[in-house]
């Protein structure tokens, strides 16, 4: 499975559960040029109570990159929960733990 398909399944699950989330695009275009921003930011910020959780999606063979590890450390240092989900089952379990 490619990560984009996993992302779609996860977003569909969140919509089915009625949960709000944020998925920021990794690049923006300006005058036909692509610019990266928030490099390494997690794929999903899910708004759970009492605080949001952050989830990076990976598929078999993937690994956290340097910028992703930096974001993981920053978020965890600020008291947020950060997860890596390798498939839809893991993602569902993470969400169910927090709702």
C-alpha positions in Angstrom: 0.0 0.0 0.0 1.3 3.5 -0.8 1.1 6.2 1.9 -1.4 8.3 -0.1 -3.9 5.4 0.0 -3.3 4.9 3.8 -3.8 8.6 4.3 -7.2 8.4 2.4 -8.4 5.4 4.5 -7.4 7.2 7.7 -9.2 10.4 6.7 -12.3 8.4 5.7 -12.2 6.8 9.2 -12.0 10.1 10.9 -14.9 11.5 8.9 -16.9 8.4 9.7 -16.2 9.0 13.4 -17.1 12.7 13.1 -13.6 13.7 14.3 -12.0 17.0 13.2 -8.5 16.8 12.0 -5.9 18.9 10.1 -3.8 17.7 7.2 -1.5 20.3 5.9 -0.1 20.0 2.4 3.7 19.6 2.5 4.2 22.1 -0.3 2.6 25.2 -1.7 2.8 26.6 -5.1 3.5 30.3 -5.9 4.1 31.5 -9.4 4.5 27.9 -10.7 7.2 27.1 -8.1 6.8 24.6 -5.3 7.9 25.6 -1.8 8.1 23.3 1.2 7.1 24.4 4.6 6.7 22.7 7.9 9.0 20.0 6.6 8.6 16.9 8.7 5.3 17.9 10.4 3.1 14.9 11.1 0.6 13.8 8.5 -2.4 14.3 10.7 -3.3 16.5 13.7 -6.5 14.9 15.2 -8.5 17.1 17.6 -9.2 14.8 20.6 -10.0 15.9 24.2 -8.3 17.1 26.2 -5.6 17.9 23.6 -4.8 17.0 20.0 -2.8 14.0 19.0 -0.3 13.9 16.1 0.1 10.9 13.8 2.7 10.2 11.1 1.6 7.6 8.6 4.1 5.2 7.2 3.9 2.1 5.1 6.1 -1.0 5.1 9.7 0.0 4.2 9.2 3.6 5.4 11.0 5.2 8.3 11.0 8.5 10.1 13.2 11.1 8.4 15.4 13.6 10.3 12.9 16.4 10.1 10.1 14.1 11.3 12.1 13.0 14.3 12.7 16.7 15.1 9.0 17.4 15.0 8.3 14.2 17.1 10.7 15.4 19.7 9.3 18.9 19.8 5.7 17.8 20.2 6.5 15.2 22.8 8.6 17.7 24.7 5.5 20.0 24.8 3.4 17.2 26.2 1.6 16.0 23.1 1.2 12.4 22.0 2.9 11.5 18.8 2.3 8.2 17.0 3.5 6.4 13.9 0.8 4.3 12.3 2.0 1.6 9.8 -1.5 0.5 8.7 -5.2 1.3 9.1 -5.6 -1.1 12.0 -2.9 0.6 14.0 -4.4 4.0 13.1 -7.9 2.9 14.3 -6.4 1.6 17.6 -4.7 4.9 18.2 -7.9 6.8 17.6 -10.0 4.5 19.7 -7.5 4.9 22.6 -8.2 8.7 22.5 -11.9 8.8 21.9 
